Amino acid sequence: MKISKKERDAVSQRITDKFRLLVSEKGYHKTSLSMVAKGAGIGSSTIYNYFQSKEKILFAVLEELLKEAQSQFQQTPDLSDYDFQESLQLYVDVILERYEQDRAFLLEVGQQLSLTPFSFLADMKRIKEIFLKPVHQIFADAAESGEIVQPPGQRLLEHLFADHFHMLVYYWSKDETPGRRSTTQLNDLSLSFYSSLLKSGLLNKGMDLLHFFLRRHMSGFADLLEEILATKGAKS
C-alpha cells in the first residue's frame, strides 16, 4: 500500500528516535534493526524500505541533530549584529549544546566511527557539507562587510574550520569538567586566534609572499632547464 510523504517521514522519525534511544541504553552493537523496527511499530522487513543498514540510520540521526542545531542558530535574535568571531563561536556553542542532550548516543557511535572511518567516507562528507553551509555564509557576510579580508583559498579555510570542529567534538567527548568548561575555553582561544589571523590580513600577505617565491623559483627553474637543453643540443 502506497503511503504519503508525511506518513513516510513520520515512520522515519520513529525509527531514528528509537534507534537513538536503544543505542544510548544498550550500545551500538547490541542494537539490531529488528529491535529498532519493533520499537518503531513496523515489521522487521519493512524497516529496509526506509534504511538499508544501522549505519544509514546512524548518519540520519547525526544529520537530524546538526540540522536542529542549525535551525536554532538561525533563529538567534539579532544574529546579523554578531561579528565574525561571535557568529562562529555561537554556531559551535549551539551545536555542542544540542549534542549535550544526546551525549550518551554520540559517545557510543563515536567509538564505532573511529574504528572504521574509511567505511563511511561518503556519509561523513555529506554531514560535513551540511555543517559548512552556515560557515560559508558567515565568511561571506564578514568579507562583504569588510570585517575580514577576503582570504585566498576560502573554501580550504572553511574545511579547516570543519576539521577544527571535529577535533573540538573529540575533546568535548573526553571533557569531564563542570559544564564542559575546558571545551568552551579551548573553543574561545582557538577561534580568537583564527579570527585575528583573518582580520589582520596576514594570511593574504603570507600567500602573496609564497606566490612571489614560487614565481621566482619557477622562472629560475625554467631558465636552468632552457640552459641544460641548449647545452645538450650544442653537444649533439
N, C-alpha and C positions, 0 to 999 in steps of 0.2 A: 504494500500500500504506500502510495506516494504521500509524503508529509511536506508541510510548508517550511520555508526557510526559518520562520520564527520558531516552529516546533523543533526543527533540527538544531538550531542554536541553543534552545533550552536543554536538549538532551546532551549536547556537547558540554554545556556549562555544568550539568550534573556530573558528568564523567570527570571533568577536570577538578571539580570541587571534591569529589570522593577520592580521587587519586591523591590529591594534596593531603587530605586528612589521613588516609591509610599509610602513606609514605612517612608522614610525621610520626604516626603512632607505632607502626610495625617495621619501618625501614624499607628501603627501595627493593632489595632482593626478595623480601618476604611478601611483597605486594604483587599479586598476579592480576592479569587482565580479567579473569573470571571474577575475582573478588571486587574489582572496580565495577564491572558490569552489574553484578548483583546489587551493590550499594547504590548504583545509579538507576536501578529499576528496569534494566533491559537484559536481554538474553546474552549469553556468553559469546554467541556468534555474531550478534547484532553490533557489538562494540567495534568490530572490524570495519563496519560501514562508516565509522567515524574516525578511528585511529588504528593504524596498522601495527603499532607496537607501543610498549611502555615509553620508549624514548620519544615518540611523537607526542604523547600526552605530556611528558615532562617539558618539552620545549613549548607546547601550547600554554602550559602554566607559567613558564618564565616570560613568555610574550604577554600574557594577561597581566602579570604583576607589573611589568615595565610600563605597559600602556595605562594602567590605573594610575601609576605614579606620574606619568607624563600628563595625564588629564588633570590631576591635582596641581601640578606645576603650572600649567597653562591657565588655571583658574585663580592663580595668586593675584590678590588685589594690587593694582598699580604695578604690575610686572614690568611695564615699559619704563618705569622710573629706576629700575635696578641697573647698575653699571655692569660691565663685562664680568669682573670677578664675582660680584654679588650674584649674578644670574647663574654662572657656572656652579657656584657654591650652593645656591638654593636648589638647583636641579639635582645635584648629587645628594644633598641632605634629604630631599623629598623621596628619592628612590630608596635610600637607606632606611628611612622611616617606614616605608612600605615593606621593605624586606624584613624589618624587625618583627613585623606581625607574623611572618611565616619563617622565622629563623630556623626552627627545627627541620622544616622541609628543605630549606636551602642548604643547610649544613649537610644533610643526608645526600641530596642529589649532587652537591659539590664534590663529594668524595667519588661518586660514580663518574662524573665528568672528568675528573683528574686522572682516573685510571686509564681511560681510553679516549683521549681528546680528539685523536685523528678520525675516530668513527663518526664524529658529529660536526665536522667542519662546515658543511653546508648549512646546518641548522644554527650553528654558532655565528656564522657570517650574517645570517638573516636577522638574528637578535641584535647583533652589533649595528647593523644598518638602521634598525628601528631606534636604538639608543642614540644614534648620531643625528637624527633629524632635528631635534631641538638644539643640539650643539652647533650644527651648521647655521641655524638661524641666529643664534647668539653671536657667532663670529661675524655673520653678515651685517647684523644690526650695529655691532661695535665698530666695524670698518666703515660703514656708511656714515655714522655719526662722527667719525674721526677720533674715536676714543683709542683705537689701536691702529697701527699702520698695517695696511693690507699685507699680510705675510706671504712670502713666496712658498709655494707648496702647501697652501692652506689645508687641502684635503688630507695631506700627510699629517699635519699637526692635529687635525680633528681625530684621526685614527690613533695618534699617540695619546691623545686625551682619553679615548676609549680604553686603551691599554692601561693607562694610569688608573682609570676607574676600576677595571678588573682586578688590578693589584690591591686597590683600596678595599674592594669587597673581600678579597682573601684576608687582608689584615683585619677587617671587621669580623670575619668569621672566627678569628683567634682572639679577639679583644674581649677580655673579661672585666675591664674597668667599668665603674658605675656609669650608666648612660652611654657606654662606648666612647668615653671621653677621649681616649688616646686616638681613636679613629677620627674624631672631629678635629683634634689638634693637628694630626697628620694632614688631613684634607685642607685645613686652613693654611698651613705652611706651604704645602706644595702648590696650591692654587695662587697664593700670593706671589711666589717665585714665577710661576707660569705666566700670570697676568703682567707682572712687572717687566718680564722679558719681552712680551709682545708690545706693551705700551711704549717701551723705550726705543723701539726700532732697531735694537742691537741685532736682532735676528736677521733683519733685512740687510744691515751693514755687513754682517758676517757672510751672508750669501753673496753679496756684491764682491767681497774680498775673495771668496772661493772662486767665483766666476772669473775674476781677474787672473788669478794664478793658473786656473785651468786653461784660459785662452793663451796666456803666455807660454805655458808648457806645451800646449798642443802646437802652437806656432813654432816653437823651438824644435819640437819633435818632427814637424813637417819639413823644416829646413834641414835637419840632420838626415832624414830619410832621402830627401832630394839629393843631398851631397853624396850619400852612400851609393845611390843608384847611378849618379853621374860618374863616380869613380869606377864603379863596376863596369859601366858602359865603355869608359876610356880604355880599361884593361883588355876588354874583349875586342 
